Amino acid sequence: MLIRDILTERDIVLDVLATDKAAVLARAAILLARTAGADQQTIGEALVAREQTGSTGFGSGVAIPHALVGGISAPTACLLLLGQPVAYDAIDERPVDIALGLLWPKHDTRGFLPGLAQIARVMRSGRTRKLLRTAPTAAAALAYLDQKVEASAPQGADVRLAGQDLYLQYA
């Protein structure tokens, strides 16, 4: 899978104004629905339903709101870099200022957990989080994530660089 097919510059928004978790989820739903070609309300409801099973607040100021949804053919992501942190019920109780939203096709459950784990590994890096928080552009934010992806690829993943793009293939 081509990482830039999941997260593109168009799906990265810097200095997002959000007052609470609901506003973060709503903004993520807008971006994810647009990219996936899906209904915004359906995506929003899926993100909220997932959040009700337990917070996707990952810790260290990061949330990874995600959902398995029907009616989409490929995974898609968005990155929201918030202007001000918001309360998010994160595991470490810290407010969130980085939200990486993820939609995954319901018919591809085999790839979902490795994909989510990959994102979690990338976001666990303090250096990556620091770079994202100071990213001057969406292109810079994407470049910071691309650099980290190769270094954090899980065992069993075939990682190949092709030009400027990174491919991940799970066995």
Beta strands, then each sheet from edge to edge (+ up, - down):
strand 1: 12-16
strand 2: 57-59
strand 3: 62-63
strand 4: 66-69
strand 5: 76-86
strand 6: 96-105
strand 7: 157-162
strand 8: 165-170
sheet 1: 1+ 5+ 6- 3- 2+
sheet 2: 1+ 5+ 6- 4-
sheet 3: 7+ 8-
end
